[in-house]
């Protein structure tokens, strides 16, 4: 985590209609929030919730409003969904306390994604411990869950694995938890801080020696991998789609794609004569799993 125990963090509290809370989380992520939390206002069936974003500096007001408006548009809400926006400052220890209050273990197939301080009762599950950091890397977001589900159902222990845009390393760690023999697992991210966090998480999960982390992205010189995962965003995926297809030997998993962007990704895949893909959906998001081996036999 950034900063020290005495650092002051900035928070943005947004009271919003419950159905639009994910749009606010998306906007915070686009703004580079260090983490988010959602307060149900102490009412189980509350119509409104407070979504809190934590930042290491006061976000630019105009940029904040622009990202909020863009996120609401993407999720098909208007500006009236937001009731109030309040800026605040909190101590680092308070920010950590908020995470501990709001983040609970998430179960996806055989996996349970849990913070280090929580107890996991089901000993049959594969437990992945992740320190709180960015909302899109803790297992709580639909894009991460879609990827974990696809890995759980389609990844075999002998498959080499490449995680492009690893973030907190959760997907590479999931693959490493499944292998029963020496298997090549590589994870990369263009953000060096993310690579450091991912490496730390892998060590904390006792798979640090199974994953090769690096700063950067996939390159034309890279080797092929049996299973390639790219949990990014569509604007990042499209320019590198051809390269991702080339480097995937068996399976290519794409995620971080909004449901309204389905036509854009499927049209692009068809340009490469790829028609045998499986689309999975969760909330406003979707993933695309492509059987590369089958596609190359046609």
C-alpha positions in Angstrom: 0.0 0.0 0.0 1.1 3.6 -0.7 2.1 6.0 2.0 2.8 5.5 5.7 0.7 5.2 8.9 0.5 9.0 9.2 -0.6 9.8 5.7 -3.9 11.6 5.2 -6.1 10.0 2.5 -8.9 11.7 0.6 -12.4 10.2 0.3 -15.3 10.9 -1.9 -18.7 9.8 -0.5 -21.4 9.5 -3.1 -25.0 8.8 -2.1 -26.6 7.1 -5.1 -29.5 4.9 -6.1 -28.7 1.4 -5.2 -29.0 0.1 -8.8 -26.4 2.6 -9.9 -23.7 1.8 -7.3 -21.7 -0.3 -9.7 -21.5 2.7 -12.1 -19.9 4.8 -9.3 -17.4 2.0 -8.5 -16.5 1.9 -12.2 -16.0 5.7 -12.2 -13.8 5.5 -9.1 -11.7 2.8 -10.8 -11.2 4.9 -13.9 -10.1 7.8 -11.6 -7.4 5.6 -10.0 -9.1 5.1 -6.7 -7.0 3.0 -4.2 -10.1 1.2 -3.1 -13.9 1.5 -2.7 -16.5 0.5 -0.2 -20.3 0.5 -0.2 -22.4 1.4 2.8 -26.0 0.2 2.7 -26.9 3.0 5.1 -27.6 0.4 7.8 -30.8 -0.7 6.0 -31.0 -4.1 4.2 -33.5 -2.8 1.6 -32.3 0.7 1.3 -33.1 2.5 -2.0 -29.9 4.5 -1.8 -26.4 3.5 -0.8 -23.2 5.4 -0.2 -20.2 4.5 -2.4 -16.9 5.6 -1.0 -13.8 6.1 -3.1 -10.3 6.4 -1.4 -7.6 8.5 -3.1 -4.1 9.5 -2.2 -4.8 13.0 -3.5 -7.9 15.1 -3.9 -9.4 14.2 -7.3 -9.8 16.9 -9.8 -13.4 18.1 -9.5 -14.1 18.4 -13.3 -12.5 15.1 -14.0 -14.5 13.5 -11.2 -17.8 14.8 -12.6 -16.9 13.9 -16.2 -16.1 10.3 -15.1 -19.3 10.0 -13.1 -21.4 11.2 -16.0 -19.6 8.9 -18.4 -20.1 5.9 -16.1 -23.8 6.7 -15.5 -24.2 6.9 -19.3 -22.5 3.5 -19.8 -24.7 1.9 -17.2 -27.8 3.6 -18.6 -28.6 5.9 -15.7 -29.0 9.7 -15.7 -27.4 12.3 -13.4 -30.4 12.2 -11.1 -29.2 8.8 -9.8 -26.6 10.7 -7.7 -28.0 12.5 -4.7 -24.9 14.0 -2.9 -21.2 14.1 -3.3 -19.1 14.8 -0.2 -15.3 15.1 0.0 -13.4 14.2 3.1 -10.1 13.4 4.6 -9.2 10.3 6.7 -6.2 8.8 8.4 -4.5 5.8 6.8 -5.6 3.6 9.7 -9.2 4.6 9.2 -9.1 3.7 5.5 -7.8 0.2 6.4 -10.6 -0.1 9.0 -13.2 0.7 6.4 -11.9 -2.1 4.2 -12.1 -4.6 7.1 -15.7 -3.6 7.7 -16.9 -3.9 4.2 -14.9 -6.6 2.5 -16.1 -10.2 3.0 -14.9 -13.5 1.4 -16.2 -14.1 -2.1 -16.8 -17.7 -3.3 -16.4 -18.5 -7.0 -16.5 -22.2 -7.9 -13.7 -23.9 -6.0 -12.2 -20.6 -5.0 -12.7 -18.4 -2.0 -11.2 -15.0 -2.2 -10.7 -13.7 1.3 -8.8 -10.9 3.1 -6.0 -12.0 5.4 -8.0 -11.2 8.6 -11.1 -13.3 7.8 -11.8 -17.0 8.7 -12.8 -19.4 5.9 -14.9 -22.2 7.3 -15.2 -24.4 4.2 -11.9 -26.3 4.2 -12.7 -27.9 0.8 -12.3 -24.6 -1.0 -9.1 -23.2 -2.5 -8.4 -20.1 -0.5 -6.7 -17.1 -2.1 -5.8 -14.3 0.4 -5.6 -10.8 -1.1 -4.7 -7.7 0.7 -7.2 -4.8 0.1 -6.1 -2.6 -2.7 -8.0 -1.8 -5.9 -11.6 -2.8 -6.2 -11.1 -4.6 -9.5 -8.5 -7.0 -8.0 -10.1 -8.3 -4.9 -12.5 -10.9 -6.3 -15.5 -8.8 -5.6 -15.9 -7.3 -9.1 -17.9 -9.2 -11.8 -15.0 -9.2 -14.3 -12.7 -10.9 -11.8 -15.4 -13.4 -10.9 -16.1 -14.2 -14.6 -12.4 -15.0 -15.1 -12.2 -17.1 -11.9 -15.2 -19.1 -13.0 -13.7 -19.7 -16.5 -10.4 -20.8 -15.0 -12.2 -23.1 -12.5 -14.1 -24.8 -15.3 -11.6 -24.8 -18.2 -8.0 -24.6 -16.9 -6.1 -27.9 -16.5 -3.1 -28.2 -14.2 -0.7 -29.0 -17.0 -1.5 -25.9 -19.0 1.0 -23.0 -19.2 -0.7 -19.8 -18.2 -0.3 -16.1 -19.1 -2.1 -13.4 -17.2 -1.9 -10.1 -19.2 -2.7 -7.1 -16.9 -2.4 -9.1 -13.7 -3.3 -6.3 -11.3 -3.2 -7.8 -7.8 -2.2 -11.1 -9.3 -5.4 -12.9 -8.3 -5.9 -14.9 -11.6 -2.3 -16.0 -11.8 -2.5 -17.1 -8.2 -5.7 -19.0 -8.9 -3.9 -20.9 -11.7 -0.9 -21.5 -9.5 -3.1 -23.0 -6.8 -4.5 -25.5 -9.3 -1.2 -26.9 -10.7 0.0 -30.2 -9.4 3.3 -30.2 -11.3 5.8 -27.8 -12.7 3.9 -25.5 -15.0 4.9 -22.2 -16.5 2.8 -19.4 -15.2 3.7 -15.8 -16.2 1.9 -12.6 -15.2 2.6 -9.1 -16.5 1.3 -5.6 -16.0 2.3 -2.2 -17.3 2.0 -0.7 -13.8 5.1 -1.5 -11.8 3.3 -0.9 -8.5 0.7 -3.5 -9.5 3.5 -6.0 -10.2 5.0 -5.4 -6.7 1.6 -6.0 -5.1 0.9 -9.1 -7.2 4.3 -10.6 -6.3 3.6 -9.9 -2.6 0.2 -11.5 -2.8 1.7 -14.6 -4.6 4.3 -15.0 -1.8 1.6 -14.6 0.8 -0.4 -17.4 -0.9 2.7 -19.7 -1.0 2.9 -19.7 -4.8 5.5 -17.0 -5.2 7.9 -19.5 -6.7 5.4 -20.7 -9.3 4.7 -17.4 -11.0 7.1 -15.3 -13.1 6.0 -11.6 -12.7 7.2 -8.8 -15.0 6.5 -5.2 -15.7 5.3 -4.6 -19.2 2.9 -6.2 -21.6 2.8 -9.0 -24.1 5.2 -8.6 -27.0 5.6 -10.2 -30.5 8.7 -12.0 -29.1 6.7 -13.7 -26.3 6.2 -17.5 -26.4 2.9 -19.2 -26.8 0.9 -20.2 -23.7 -1.8 -22.8 -23.4 -4.2 -20.5 -21.5 -4.0 -16.7 -21.9 -6.2 -14.4 -19.8 -6.6 -10.7 -20.5 -8.9 -9.1 -17.9 -8.5 -5.5 -19.2 -10.9 -3.1 -20.9 -12.1 -3.2 -24.5 -10.1 -0.2 -25.6 -7.0 -2.0 -24.4 -7.9 -5.4 -25.7 -8.8 -4.4 -29.3 -5.4 -3.1 -30.4 -3.7 -6.2 -29.0 -6.3 -8.8 -30.0 -4.3 -10.2 -32.9 -1.3 -10.7 -30.7 -3.3 -12.3 -27.9 -4.7 -14.7 -30.4 -1.3 -15.5 -31.8 0.1 -16.2 -28.3 -2.8 -18.4 -27.2 -2.2 -22.1 -27.9 -5.4 -23.5 -26.5 -7.7 -21.0 -24.7 -8.0 -17.2 -24.7 -10.1 -15.5 -22.0 -11.1 -11.9 -22.5 -12.9 -9.9 -19.8 -13.3 -6.3 -18.5 -15.8 -5.9 -21.4 -19.2 -4.1 -20.8 -22.3 -5.9 -22.0 -23.1 -3.1 -24.4 -19.7 -3.7 -26.1 -20.5 -7.3 -27.0 -21.0 -6.4 -30.7 -17.7 -4.6 -30.8 -15.7 -7.6 -29.5 -17.6 -10.3 -31.5 -17.3 -8.3 -34.7 -13.6 -8.0 -34.2 -13.2 -11.7 -33.5 -15.0 -12.6 -36.7 -12.4 -10.5 -38.6 -10.0 -13.2 -37.5 -12.4 -16.0 -38.5 -13.1 -16.7 -34.9 -16.7 -17.8 -34.3 -16.4 -20.5 -31.7 -16.5 -18.5 -28.5 -18.5 -18.6 -25.3 -19.8 -15.5 -23.7 -20.6 -15.3 -20.0 -22.3 -12.4 -18.3 -22.5 -11.0 -14.8 -24.2 -7.7 -14.1 -23.1 -5.2 -16.7 -20.0 -7.1 -17.7 -19.1 -10.1 -19.9 -16.2 -12.4 -20.6 -15.4 -14.2 -23.9 -13.7 -17.6 -23.8 -12.2 -18.7 -27.2 -11.2 -22.2 -28.0 -8.1 -21.4 -30.0 -7.2 -25.1 -30.7 -10.6 -25.7 -32.2 -10.5 -22.5 -34.2 -7.2 -23.4 -35.8 -8.5 -26.8 -37.1 -11.2 -25.1 -39.1 
